[in-house]
Amino acid sequence: MEQEKRMSKYWLPWLVGMPAETTVAVVSVLFGGVLERFPRLKICFAHGCGVFPYTVGRIEHGFNVRPDLCAVDNNNGPRSYVGKIWSDSLVHDREALRLLVNVLGEDRVMLGSDYPFPLGEHHPGKLIENMPDYTQQQKAKLLWENCRNFLGLKNP
């Protein structure tokens, strides 16, 4: 993550650098065909999957119009992996959480805290618990059930 030159001010490495790096990781995994070579692999991306949920349309469009640059290692478009990748919920904003859940699916987002780093939620889970339009079942999925499923743990 760049911390010098244009990223040296305003705490930019933490505010925009981390989500950008996460997005690079997501797109590299998808374009690189990692999930094709390892179909049982489960990956959970931090920082609400970076800006992937917001830019998935742009990424898919680029994949379709420039396959010579984007589809060189994998012929499956990025949207084909929606529902196959996981993300933490650490987005600090109700609308961002709604978008993340809408794009990835309510079964693919789990509680994230970013502990012990300074941008972590001060009260992990508070954003999820305070989502007025989410049912108790949806909140339970995001708070703990999806993590249990990701880890392959059985019900107690």
C-alpha positions as semicolon CSV with decimal commas, in nm:
position;residue;x (nm);y (nm);z (nm)
1;M;0,000;0,000;0,000
2;E;0,143;0,333;-0,108
3;Q;0,219;0,565;0,182
4;E;0,431;0,825;0,012
5;K;0,381;1,096;-0,249
6;R;0,013;1,150;-0,319
7;M;-0,098;0,911;-0,043
8;S;0,109;1,075;0,230
9;K;-0,158;1,318;0,351
10;Y;-0,499;1,296;0,509
11;W;-0,451;0,941;0,634
12;L;-0,522;0,827;0,276
13;P;-0,349;0,488;0,310
14;W;-0,604;0,391;0,574
15;L;-0,908;0,564;0,427
16;V;-0,878;0,475;0,057
17;G;-0,563;0,264;0,030
18;M;-0,695;-0,036;0,222
19;P;-1,022;-0,063;0,026
20;A;-0,831;-0,016;-0,301
21;E;-0,584;-0,292;-0,211
22;T;-0,872;-0,520;-0,115
23;T;-1,037;-0,456;-0,452
24;V;-0,712;-0,538;-0,631
25;A;-0,705;-0,867;-0,439
26;V;-1,067;-0,950;-0,527
27;V;-1,026;-0,880;-0,898
28;S;-0,691;-1,061;-0,912
29;V;-0,842;-1,373;-0,755
30;L;-1,139;-1,366;-0,994
31;F;-0,954;-1,275;-1,314
32;G;-0,671;-1,508;-1,220
33;G;-0,900;-1,811;-1,209
34;V;-0,805;-1,901;-0,853
35;L;-1,155;-2,022;-0,771
36;E;-1,162;-2,228;-1,090
37;R;-0,843;-2,408;-0,990
38;F;-0,954;-2,444;-0,627
39;P;-1,336;-2,469;-0,639
40;R;-1,373;-2,558;-0,270
41;L;-1,161;-2,263;-0,155
42;K;-1,345;-2,012;0,061
43;I;-1,209;-1,657;0,068
44;C;-1,335;-1,376;0,287
45;F;-1,221;-1,029;0,184
46;A;-1,184;-0,752;0,440
47;H;-1,305;-0,392;0,425
48;G;-1,648;-0,482;0,285
49;C;-1,482;-0,633;-0,022
50;G;-1,318;-0,296;-0,091
51;V;-1,496;-0,106;-0,366
52;F;-1,583;-0,425;-0,555
53;P;-1,956;-0,407;-0,472
54;Y;-1,971;-0,052;-0,607
55;T;-1,755;-0,117;-0,914
56;V;-1,865;-0,469;-1,012
57;G;-2,056;-0,330;-1,309
58;R;-1,748;-0,145;-1,434
59;I;-1,528;-0,448;-1,376
60;E;-1,774;-0,678;-1,558
61;H;-1,800;-0,430;-1,845
62;G;-1,422;-0,412;-1,877
63;F;-1,406;-0,791;-1,874
64;N;-1,659;-0,806;-2,158
65;V;-1,523;-0,528;-2,381
66;R;-1,152;-0,600;-2,328
67;P;-1,118;-0,976;-2,288
68;D;-0,773;-0,944;-2,443
69;L;-0,667;-0,763;-2,124
70;C;-0,904;-0,900;-1,859
71;A;-0,997;-1,255;-1,959
72;V;-0,644;-1,377;-2,025
73;D;-0,640;-1,628;-1,735
74;N;-1,010;-1,697;-1,685
75;N;-1,309;-1,689;-1,920
76;N;-1,567;-1,653;-1,640
77;G;-1,692;-1,302;-1,577
78;P;-1,668;-1,140;-1,234
79;R;-2,045;-1,155;-1,171
80;S;-2,034;-1,534;-1,198
81;Y;-1,852;-1,532;-0,864
82;V;-2,113;-1,332;-0,677
83;G;-2,237;-1,568;-0,409
84;K;-1,905;-1,756;-0,412
85;I;-1,689;-1,502;-0,232
86;W;-1,731;-1,370;0,120
87;S;-1,675;-1,036;0,284
88;D;-1,666;-0,887;0,628
89;S;-1,923;-0,625;0,719
90;L;-1,682;-0,348;0,814
91;V;-1,811;-0,058;0,605
92;H;-1,922;0,191;0,875
93;D;-2,233;0,299;0,684
94;R;-2,587;0,164;0,652
95;E;-2,616;0,225;0,278
96;A;-2,275;0,070;0,214
97;L;-2,378;-0,238;0,412
98;R;-2,704;-0,262;0,215
99;L;-2,511;-0,245;-0,112
100;L;-2,261;-0,507;0,005
101;V;-2,539;-0,746;0,109
102;N;-2,735;-0,678;-0,210
103;V;-2,434;-0,751;-0,432
104;L;-2,278;-1,049;-0,253
105;G;-2,592;-1,191;-0,090
106;E;-2,697;-1,203;0,273
107;D;-2,531;-1,544;0,310
108;R;-2,187;-1,411;0,212
109;V;-2,132;-1,122;0,453
110;M;-2,009;-1,174;0,809
111;L;-1,922;-0,955;1,104
112;G;-1,591;-0,778;1,075
113;S;-1,424;-0,577;1,350
114;D;-1,082;-0,475;1,209
115;Y;-0,952;-0,523;1,563
116;P;-0,700;-0,399;1,677
117;F;-0,662;-0,139;1,405
118;P;-0,783;0,221;1,441
119;L;-1,065;0,201;1,186
120;G;-1,236;-0,090;1,356
121;E;-1,591;-0,068;1,482
122;H;-1,584;0,057;1,840
123;H;-1,877;-0,172;1,917
124;P;-1,849;-0,469;1,678
125;G;-2,187;-0,556;1,535
126;K;-2,355;-0,228;1,626
127;L;-2,409;-0,128;1,261
128;I;-2,573;-0,462;1,183
129;E;-2,784;-0,455;1,500
130;N;-2,904;-0,103;1,414
131;M;-3,015;-0,183;1,059
132;P;-3,385;-0,090;1,085
133;D;-3,499;-0,283;0,778
134;Y;-3,312;-0,608;0,850
135;T;-3,502;-0,892;1,015
136;Q;-3,365;-1,067;1,321
137;Q;-3,285;-1,363;1,096
138;Q;-3,081;-1,142;0,859
139;K;-2,898;-0,985;1,152
140;A;-2,818;-1,328;1,296
141;K;-2,674;-1,435;0,961
142;L;-2,447;-1,131;0,945
143;L;-2,351;-1,138;1,313
144;W;-2,257;-1,504;1,349
145;E;-2,433;-1,764;1,132
146;N;-2,246;-1,682;0,811
147;C;-1,913;-1,700;0,993
148;R;-2,007;-2,038;1,137
149;N;-2,097;-2,160;0,789
150;F;-1,778;-2,015;0,639
151;L;-1,574;-2,207;0,896
152;G;-1,774;-2,524;0,840
153;L;-1,891;-2,545;1,201
154;K;-2,211;-2,727;1,288
155;N;-2,496;-2,589;1,495
156;P;-2,434;-2,628;1,867
